[in-house]
């Protein structure tokens, strides 16, 4: 739970002196998207009965949203919690209450930043997420920031983008050959991982799902046996420390660190920080892996194991049909309308 979201954060006070405690804490979380919380025009996955009912359907993406006209007013709600008052006004989630030790303050910030967006999203039509956490302790303003961030950036000449795009356009001919179905699937899983890294407000929001997709890259290329993975990666020219640290280690994370299986216990921050630093380069490492596999397959120096079959067995097809029948027989909640 929250294994990859709980990045180490620090309080940055906008003063040369620390605030004296006890003091009043006024914390504020900025939530997105604003349209999910009222007060601004924008898409909303809901139909409001007292508004003009407009459903927008994008046939290019298959996505449907409502757009109430006029938009609902800013959401307003509050509750007594954590020894103070938690209130929601539009896209601002606020806490006002006494604060004594700094540890208590950080606990309040963690609950506001990680828990409240989840419980709000369960009730509201659209999920919301925090984009900034800050406030005021006593008379001193503060921001709650990540201690460090690592984002690998590629170094290219201005003409490099055109060259890479031109090269990419030649790849499908190889990927669409039936014997290279594994490579085609690997590109798909890597693309999903890359999208997840870049679609959230932080690369860590979906890091567990990113690692899962990168594991699928390894498994679809080399099978689920770690020794087979090691042999294939060595054959592609990777030294032992890279094989173990950048690739095999991710299969261990998948099995043991809140990816393929849920985990309730929080883990030691010092160990997690070391893992986080290594994961920051995972996307680039797998980008290089795909390039090596593609080049070696194209030259005939590396041969992927052909899939046994590309169609479903009769028993798999029967199980899938039974599952579809069961799903179709379940009821949609009464307050939900499916746009078609």
Secondary structure as GFF3:
##gff-version 3
##sequence-region A 1 340
A	DSSP	beta_strand	9	13	.	.	.	ID=ss1
A	DSSP	beta_strand	23	32	.	.	.	ID=ss2
A	DSSP	three_ten_helix	34	37	.	.	.	ID=ss3
A	DSSP	beta_strand	55	58	.	.	.	ID=ss4
A	DSSP	beta_strand	63	66	.	.	.	ID=ss5
A	DSSP	beta_strand	76	81	.	.	.	ID=ss6
A	DSSP	beta_strand	84	89	.	.	.	ID=ss7
A	DSSP	beta_strand	92	99	.	.	.	ID=ss8
A	DSSP	alpha_helix	102	110	.	.	.	ID=ss9
A	DSSP	pi_helix	111	116	.	.	.	ID=ss10
A	DSSP	alpha_helix	117	123	.	.	.	ID=ss11
A	DSSP	beta_strand	129	137	.	.	.	ID=ss12
A	DSSP	beta_strand	140	146	.	.	.	ID=ss13
A	DSSP	alpha_helix	160	168	.	.	.	ID=ss14
A	DSSP	alpha_helix	171	175	.	.	.	ID=ss15
A	DSSP	three_ten_helix	178	180	.	.	.	ID=ss16
A	DSSP	alpha_helix	181	199	.	.	.	ID=ss17
A	DSSP	alpha_helix	207	222	.	.	.	ID=ss18
A	DSSP	alpha_helix	226	235	.	.	.	ID=ss19
A	DSSP	alpha_helix	240	242	.	.	.	ID=ss20
A	DSSP	pi_helix	243	248	.	.	.	ID=ss21
A	DSSP	alpha_helix	249	256	.	.	.	ID=ss22
A	DSSP	alpha_helix	269	279	.	.	.	ID=ss23
A	DSSP	alpha_helix	282	299	.	.	.	ID=ss24
A	DSSP	alpha_helix	314	328	.	.	.	ID=ss25
###
